[in-house]
Amino acid sequence: MAGNTFGQIFRISTFGESHGIGIGVIIDGCPAGITIDIEDIQKDLDRRKPGQSNIVTQRKESDQVQILSGIFEGQTTGTPISLYIQNKDQKSKDYSHIKDKYRPSHADYTYDKKYGVRDYRGGGRSSARETAARVAAAAIAKAFLTQKGITITAYVSQVGNLKLEKPYQELDFTEIEKNIVRTADATMAVKMIDYIKAIRKEGDTVGGIVDCVIQGCPVGLGEPVFDKLHADLGKAMLSINAVKGFEYGSGFEGVTMRGSEHNDVFENKAGTIETQSNYSGGIQGGISNGMDIYCRVGFKPVATLMRPQDSVDQSGDAVKVEGKGRHDPCVVPRAVPIVEAMAALVIIDHWLRNLTVRA
């Protein structure tokens, strides 16, 4: 199976399955001398882990990270970094009933046909559990970016039809971690939580949108043709399980505007060139322009339902499929740190690539 590595200079390779012994990541190309606090890595893993609230899957995983190599006395050494997370609460029997069945909108059928073998226990390699390895790796990237003055903040902006109407500039980001749905508005948080709980009682699921804002990014990250910064951000976000859409800047709403409205006019502010508006989303010609980079990532409803669905088995015979065990009724609260992680991996990789441009 190819496609387990992401990045050009700051490269990560993840390994492991949902119900295997554990999952992990190897990071290559990380600069030496970055101060790393294992508690910072654990903090982001705790934001992603299952069982953290009553609106997510109740699988109980501590997601305790182990550093196997590449960090000595709290600093990166420049050698490959290996991070490992043991699986402790697997309940593979919850999946024995779908061993020969294809769950609607899962990877069961495509994996089976492509590889001729399929790990049906929680989806195996196709499980979103793999993203814990990405979050762990990105905590290293975040430590580097923080030293460069770059911050990355994601939050839930929509669940079903419930959505924040204010632009991110008018939101209070300190509210995000104060509520279990991870939205930036206390009043909307209550509505979203109640809605997710109601959906769960019905045995159904619902999707949502996670917004991401990258601040402090310098001018010049990204390449003008195939490696455009927004193209790499799009690939990164679309590689996350359940993601169905990505837009940055004005996105699809930009098509309703005229060029005279949409153009970001340049101005000189105390010796710094900025734009009066930011419909470009901080990226022009595939290259960062120094303004905030912001994007939106759309997640579909979780495919596993706690109610019967029609499907077929490996022989093509009609069957009924019903979810068992522990599953998220809405994935977006736990997706917030994953979106931040993928943004961090893209930005650090382009930062390091940019060092060679004028060498």
KEVO-103665 format. One record per residue (C-alpha): residue in three letters; x negated, y negated, z. Coordinates in nm, 4 decimals, padded with zeros to 6 digits. Layout:
// residues N
donu; east; north; up
ALA; X; Y; Z
...
//
This chain:
// residues 359
donu; east; north; up
MET; 00.0000; 00.0000; 00.0000
ALA; -00.1503; -00.3319; -00.1120
GLY; -00.0562; -00.6819; -00.0010
ASN; -00.1479; -00.6696; 00.3678
THR; -00.3987; -00.9563; 00.3494
PHE; -00.3231; -01.3306; 00.3402
GLY; -00.5544; -01.6273; 00.2786
GLN; -00.8750; -01.6920; 00.0843
ILE; -01.1318; -01.8138; 00.3386
PHE; -00.9392; -01.7747; 00.6643
ARG; -00.8129; -01.4265; 00.5812
ILE; -00.5883; -01.2088; 00.7935
SER; -00.5073; -00.8400; 00.7465
THR; -00.2282; -00.6971; 00.9596
PHE; -00.1689; -00.3316; 01.0415
GLY; 00.0772; -00.1080; 01.2238
GLU; 00.4439; -00.0119; 01.2177
SER; 00.7493; -00.0932; 01.4282
HIS; 00.7528; 00.2420; 01.6095
GLY; 00.3868; 00.3362; 01.5809
ILE; 00.1305; 00.3180; 01.8600
GLY; 00.0771; -00.0514; 01.8087
ILE; 00.0261; -00.3399; 01.5676
GLY; -00.2634; -00.5740; 01.5126
VAL; -00.4581; -00.8104; 01.2931
ILE; -00.8154; -00.8625; 01.1770
ILE; -00.9179; -01.2207; 01.1036
ASP; -01.2131; -01.2840; 00.8748
GLY; -01.3639; -01.6226; 00.7917
CYS; -01.2856; -01.7937; 01.1196
PRO; -01.5465; -02.0588; 01.2050
ALA; -01.7624; -02.0084; 01.5118
GLY; -01.7353; -02.2290; 01.8171
ILE; -01.3574; -02.2637; 01.8452
THR; -01.2450; -02.2610; 02.2080
ILE; -00.9802; -01.9918; 02.2537
ASP; -00.7587; -01.9406; 02.5572
ILE; -00.5899; -01.5998; 02.5517
GLU; -00.2959; -01.7581; 02.7355
ASP; -00.2299; -01.9789; 02.4316
ILE; -00.2115; -01.6700; 02.2109
GLN; 00.0198; -01.5022; 02.4598
LYS; 00.2408; -01.8111; 02.4827
ASP; 00.3249; -01.7963; 02.1113
LEU; 00.3746; -01.4187; 02.1257
ASP; 00.6167; -01.4661; 02.4154
ARG; 00.8180; -01.7097; 02.2016
ARG; 00.8488; -01.4439; 01.9299
LYS; 00.8860; -01.1267; 02.1360
PRO; 01.2126; -00.9306; 02.1663
GLY; 01.4213; -00.9264; 02.4822
GLN; 01.3541; -01.2882; 02.5770
SER; 01.7222; -01.3944; 02.5945
ASN; 02.0759; -01.2613; 02.5614
ILE; 02.1114; -01.3739; 02.1985
VAL; 01.8283; -01.1611; 02.0583
THR; 01.7429; -00.7912; 02.0425
GLN; 01.7071; -00.6345; 02.3864
ARG; 01.4061; -00.4217; 02.2958
LYS; 01.1644; -00.4753; 02.5859
GLU; 00.8125; -00.5402; 02.4626
SER; 00.5620; -00.7397; 02.6662
ASP; 00.3602; -00.7997; 02.3479
GLN; 00.0490; -00.8269; 02.5624
VAL; -00.2381; -00.9120; 02.3294
GLN; -00.5844; -00.7561; 02.3577
ILE; -00.8915; -00.9204; 02.2035
LEU; -01.1117; -00.6422; 02.0688
SER; -01.3809; -00.8481; 01.8941
GLY; -01.4914; -01.1858; 01.7634
ILE; -01.4475; -01.3938; 02.0802
PHE; -01.7172; -01.4235; 02.3487
GLU; -01.6925; -01.6311; 02.6658
GLY; -01.3863; -01.8118; 02.5330
GLN; -01.5275; -01.9065; 02.1925
THR; -01.5089; -01.7600; 01.8443
THR; -01.8421; -01.6169; 01.7306
GLY; -01.7880; -01.6343; 01.3555
THR; -01.7565; -01.2557; 01.3320
PRO; -01.4293; -01.0726; 01.2500
ILE; -01.1684; -01.1216; 01.5204
SER; -00.9551; -00.8205; 01.6057
LEU; -00.6313; -00.8598; 01.8037
TYR; -00.4176; -00.5648; 01.9131
ILE; -00.0654; -00.5361; 02.0583
GLN; 00.0578; -00.2027; 02.1904
ASN; 00.4151; -00.0864; 02.1256
LYS; 00.5715; 00.0297; 02.4518
ASP; 00.9510; 00.0391; 02.4108
GLN; 01.0072; 00.2346; 02.0910
LYS; 01.3339; 00.4282; 02.0729
SER; 01.2894; 00.6178; 01.7488
LYS; 01.5951; 00.8341; 01.8204
ASP; 01.8096; 00.5264; 01.7520
TYR; 01.7138; 00.5687; 01.3854
SER; 01.7397; 00.9458; 01.3395
HIS; 02.0933; 00.9060; 01.2027
ILE; 01.9642; 00.7090; 00.9004
LYS; 01.6693; 00.9356; 00.8210
ASP; 01.8199; 01.0276; 00.4826
LYS; 02.0489; 00.7276; 00.4412
TYR; 01.9900; 00.3905; 00.2776
ARG; 02.0968; 00.0946; 00.4925
PRO; 02.2540; -00.1898; 00.2913
SER; 02.0162; -00.4836; 00.2264
HIS; 01.7208; -00.3105; 00.3950
ALA; 01.3961; -00.1924; 00.2368
ASP; 01.4919; 00.1762; 00.2736
TYR; 01.5783; 00.2444; -00.0902
THR; 01.2996; 00.0398; -00.2484
TYR; 01.0279; 00.1825; -00.0199
ASP; 01.1493; 00.5365; -00.0815
LYS; 01.1462; 00.4945; -00.4588
LYS; 00.8150; 00.3068; -00.4717
TYR; 00.6070; 00.5203; -00.2333
GLY; 00.7957; 00.8492; -00.2170
VAL; 00.7793; 00.8361; 00.1616
ARG; 00.9536; 00.6158; 00.4151
ASP; 00.9134; 00.5489; 00.7861
TYR; 01.2781; 00.5200; 00.8895
ARG; 01.1939; 00.4376; 01.2540
GLY; 01.2896; 00.0737; 01.2773
GLY; 01.1890; 00.0166; 00.9170
GLY; 00.8241; 00.1060; 00.9750
ARG; 00.5982; -00.1392; 00.7972
SER; 00.8937; -00.3408; 00.6639
SER; 01.0026; -00.4284; 01.0178
ALA; 00.9791; -00.7873; 01.1394
ARG; 00.7739; -00.6479; 01.4271
GLU; 00.4728; -00.6884; 01.1941
THR; 00.5084; -01.0664; 01.2300
ALA; 00.3770; -01.0491; 01.5876
ALA; 00.0340; -00.9861; 01.4368
ARG; 00.0691; -01.3005; 01.2233
VAL; 00.1692; -01.5082; 01.5260
ALA; -00.1339; -01.3831; 01.7198
ALA; -00.3683; -01.4698; 01.4326
ALA; -00.2099; -01.8107; 01.3861
ALA; -00.2702; -01.8988; 01.7499
ILE; -00.6402; -01.8961; 01.6595
ALA; -00.5665; -02.1176; 01.3601
LYS; -00.3634; -02.3555; 01.5753
ALA; -00.6533; -02.3948; 01.8185
PHE; -00.8718; -02.5075; 01.5266
LEU; -00.6081; -02.7398; 01.3799
THR; -00.5337; -02.8991; 01.7175
GLN; -00.8983; -03.0015; 01.7401
LYS; -00.8500; -03.1731; 01.4024
GLY; -00.5425; -03.3624; 01.5219
ILE; -00.2924; -03.1516; 01.3275
THR; 00.0294; -03.0411; 01.4978
ILE; 00.2924; -02.8000; 01.3649
THR; 00.6451; -02.7987; 01.5057
ALA; 00.9346; -02.5804; 01.3963
TYR; 01.2915; -02.5726; 01.5244
VAL; 01.6316; -02.4271; 01.4353
SER; 01.8283; -02.6823; 01.2365
GLN; 02.1223; -02.4633; 01.1361
VAL; 02.3085; -02.1485; 01.2431
GLY; 02.5883; -02.0503; 01.0074
ASN; 02.7786; -02.3735; 00.9394
LEU; 02.6525; -02.5437; 01.2547
LYS; 02.3731; -02.7831; 01.1578
LEU; 02.1813; -03.0829; 01.2823
GLU; 02.2657; -03.3915; 01.0783
LYS; 01.9834; -03.6155; 01.2031
PRO; 01.6471; -03.6287; 01.0217
TYR; 01.3551; -03.4868; 01.2180
GLN; 01.2226; -03.8370; 01.2963
GLU; 01.5277; -03.8977; 01.5171
LEU; 01.5095; -03.5681; 01.7061
ASP; 01.3495; -03.5006; 02.0435
PHE; 01.1052; -03.2142; 01.9921
THR; 01.0720; -03.1693; 02.3691
GLU; 01.4217; -03.0165; 02.3644
ILE; 01.3183; -02.7224; 02.1444
GLU; 01.1791; -02.4952; 02.4150
LYS; 01.4436; -02.5965; 02.6684
ASN; 01.7140; -02.3836; 02.5051
ILE; 01.7154; -02.0204; 02.3893
VAL; 01.8222; -02.1000; 02.0337
ARG; 01.5259; -02.3384; 01.9901
THR; 01.7046; -02.6318; 01.8373
ALA; 01.6099; -02.9955; 01.8938
ASP; 01.9458; -03.1106; 02.0281
ALA; 02.0885; -03.0066; 02.3663
THR; 02.4545; -03.0455; 02.2665
MET; 02.4169; -02.8484; 01.9432
ALA; 02.2221; -02.5809; 02.1299
VAL; 02.5285; -02.4935; 02.3396
LYS; 02.7462; -02.4653; 02.0282
MET; 02.4939; -02.2489; 01.8447
ILE; 02.4456; -02.0159; 02.1416
ASP; 02.8208; -01.9690; 02.1886
TYR; 02.8607; -01.8996; 01.8174
ILE; 02.5843; -01.6375; 01.8101
LYS; 02.7347; -01.4649; 02.1142
ALA; 03.0756; -01.4543; 01.9466
ILE; 02.9245; -01.3101; 01.6287
ARG; 02.7461; -01.0444; 01.8319
LYS; 03.0686; -00.9360; 02.0039
GLU; 03.2197; -00.8760; 01.6605
GLY; 02.9323; -00.6430; 01.5715
ASP; 02.8274; -00.8864; 01.3004
THR; 02.5307; -01.1144; 01.2287
VAL; 02.4685; -01.4662; 01.1027
GLY; 02.1844; -01.6517; 00.9281
GLY; 02.0327; -01.9932; 00.9725
ILE; 01.7611; -02.2423; 00.8831
VAL; 01.4310; -02.3262; 01.0512
ASP; 01.2761; -02.6656; 00.9797
CYS; 00.9003; -02.7168; 01.0062
VAL; 00.7066; -03.0433; 01.0410
ILE; 00.3278; -03.0658; 00.9967
GLN; 00.1849; -03.3910; 01.1321
GLY; -00.1684; -03.5310; 01.1191
CYS; -00.2624; -03.3481; 00.8003
PRO; -00.5356; -03.5365; 00.6096
VAL; -00.5241; -03.6387; 00.2451
GLY; -00.6669; -03.3834; 00.0040
LEU; -00.5519; -03.0352; 00.1077
GLY; -00.4294; -02.8196; -00.1793
GLU; -00.5258; -02.7634; -00.5415
PRO; -00.3459; -02.9163; -00.8425
VAL; -00.2566; -02.6065; -01.0494
PHE; -00.1744; -02.2593; -00.9136
ASP; -00.2894; -02.3179; -00.5557
LYS; -00.0690; -02.6183; -00.4839
LEU; -00.0259; -02.6701; -00.1112
HIS; 00.3521; -02.6471; -00.1306
ALA; 00.3277; -02.3349; -00.3471
ASP; 00.1156; -02.1614; -00.0849
LEU; 00.3525; -02.2768; 00.1889
GLY; 00.6398; -02.1356; -00.0149
LYS; 00.4672; -01.7991; -00.0569
ALA; 00.3846; -01.7906; 00.3127
MET; 00.7417; -01.8597; 00.4219
LEU; 00.8974; -01.6259; 00.1673
SER; 00.6746; -01.3451; 00.2971
ILE; 00.8597; -01.3582; 00.6307
ASN; 01.1275; -01.0928; 00.6759
ALA; 01.4842; -01.2078; 00.5958
VAL; 01.3777; -01.5361; 00.4310
LYS; 01.5911; -01.6184; 00.1269
GLY; 01.5006; -01.9784; 00.0541
PHE; 01.2317; -02.2454; 00.0871
GLU; 01.2324; -02.6168; 00.0110
TYR; 01.0056; -02.9065; 00.1019
GLY; 01.0499; -03.2813; 00.0992
SER; 01.3802; -03.3837; -00.0546
GLY; 01.4248; -03.0272; -00.1790
PHE; 01.7402; -02.9480; -00.3716
GLU; 01.9086; -03.2661; -00.2488
GLY; 01.6551; -03.4599; -00.4539
VAL; 01.8359; -03.3661; -00.7756
THR; 02.1236; -03.5944; -00.6756
MET; 01.8964; -03.9008; -00.6636
ARG; 01.7622; -04.1288; -00.9349
GLY; 01.3904; -04.1742; -00.9835
SER; 01.4180; -04.5334; -00.8658
GLU; 01.5560; -04.4007; -00.5362
HIS; 01.3328; -04.0955; -00.5029
ASN; 00.9901; -04.2468; -00.5760
ASP; 00.7741; -04.2950; -00.2661
VAL; 00.6323; -04.6468; -00.2972
PHE; 00.2738; -04.6937; -00.1759
GLU; 00.1729; -04.9704; 00.0628
ASN; -00.1382; -05.0723; 00.2553
LYS; -00.0849; -05.0543; 00.6320
ALA; -00.3832; -05.2034; 00.8146
GLY; -00.6261; -05.0488; 00.5691
THR; -00.4460; -04.7156; 00.5404
ILE; -00.2491; -04.6306; 00.2274
GLU; 00.0895; -04.4819; 00.3110
THR; 00.4272; -04.4445; 00.1434
GLN; 00.7398; -04.6342; 00.2468
SER; 00.9541; -04.3222; 00.2115
ASN; 00.8558; -03.9562; 00.2103
TYR; 01.0791; -03.7677; -00.0302
SER; 00.7606; -03.5984; -00.1548
GLY; 00.7361; -03.4198; 00.1786
GLY; 00.3731; -03.5185; 00.2271
ILE; 00.2553; -03.3428; -00.0890
GLN; 00.2043; -03.4935; -00.4353
GLY; 00.0549; -03.3076; -00.7291
GLY; 00.0113; -03.0076; -00.5009
ILE; -00.2205; -03.2075; -00.2703
SER; -00.1430; -03.3499; 00.0741
ASN; -00.1149; -03.7312; 00.0779
GLY; -00.1499; -03.7906; 00.4534
MET; 00.2204; -03.8263; 00.5293
ASP; 00.4170; -03.5740; 00.7328
ILE; 00.4678; -03.2418; 00.5545
TYR; 00.8131; -03.1030; 00.6172
CYS; 00.9969; -02.8010; 00.4851
ARG; 01.3064; -02.5886; 00.5432
VAL; 01.3194; -02.2097; 00.5546
GLY; 01.6491; -02.0233; 00.5093
PHE; 01.7087; -01.6862; 00.6776
LYS; 01.9820; -01.4444; 00.5724
PRO; 02.2107; -01.2713; 00.8247
VAL; 02.0388; -00.9698; 00.9820
ALA; 02.1199; -00.6656; 00.7678
THR; 02.1815; -00.4207; 01.0555
LEU; 02.5455; -00.4381; 01.1662
MET; 02.7049; -00.2716; 01.4676
ARG; 02.9956; -00.1628; 01.2519
PRO; 03.0358; 00.0981; 00.9753
GLN; 02.9184; 00.0123; 00.6223
ASP; 02.9485; 00.2082; 00.2998
SER; 02.6244; 00.3342; 00.1463
VAL; 02.4616; 00.6410; -00.0112
ASP; 02.2010; 00.8924; 00.0999
GLN; 01.8884; 01.0148; -00.0800
SER; 02.1004; 01.2496; -00.2874
GLY; 02.3290; 00.9691; -00.3987
ASP; 02.6235; 01.0944; -00.1956
ALA; 02.8555; 00.8411; -00.0291
VAL; 02.7954; 00.7960; 00.3435
LYS; 02.8806; 00.5643; 00.6284
VAL; 02.6014; 00.3732; 00.8023
GLU; 02.6340; 00.2046; 01.1398
GLY; 02.3603; 00.0379; 01.3395
LYS; 02.2555; 00.1801; 01.6735
GLY; 02.0171; 00.0561; 01.9369
ARG; 01.8970; -00.3039; 01.9779
HIS; 01.9101; -00.5659; 01.7038
ASP; 01.9182; -00.9438; 01.6630
PRO; 02.2595; -01.0944; 01.5831
CYS; 02.0689; -01.3973; 01.4493
VAL; 01.6987; -01.3974; 01.3722
VAL; 01.6254; -01.7718; 01.3681
PRO; 01.5535; -01.8309; 01.7406
ARG; 01.2648; -01.5807; 01.7247
ALA; 01.1631; -01.6978; 01.3756
VAL; 01.0556; -02.0437; 01.4953
PRO; 00.7038; -01.9380; 01.6057
ILE; 00.6704; -01.7229; 01.2916
VAL; 00.7378; -02.0216; 01.0655
GLU; 00.4847; -02.2258; 01.2644
ALA; 00.2376; -01.9393; 01.2303
MET; 00.2605; -01.9152; 00.8534
ALA; 00.2273; -02.2933; 00.8205
ALA; -00.0852; -02.2866; 01.0386
LEU; -00.2427; -02.0064; 00.8342
VAL; -00.1898; -02.2012; 00.5116
ILE; -00.3210; -02.5311; 00.6486
ILE; -00.6372; -02.3879; 00.8073
ASP; -00.7166; -02.1929; 00.4907
HIS; -00.6847; -02.5046; 00.2736
TRP; -00.8840; -02.7083; 00.5258
LEU; -01.1723; -02.4639; 00.5012
ARG; -01.1445; -02.4455; 00.1205
ASN; -01.1592; -02.8247; 00.1059
LEU; -01.4969; -02.8327; 00.2810
THR; -01.6625; -02.7045; -00.0379
VAL; -01.4969; -02.9517; -00.2778
ARG; -01.7536; -03.2318; -00.2393
ALA; -02.0424; -03.0276; -00.1075
//
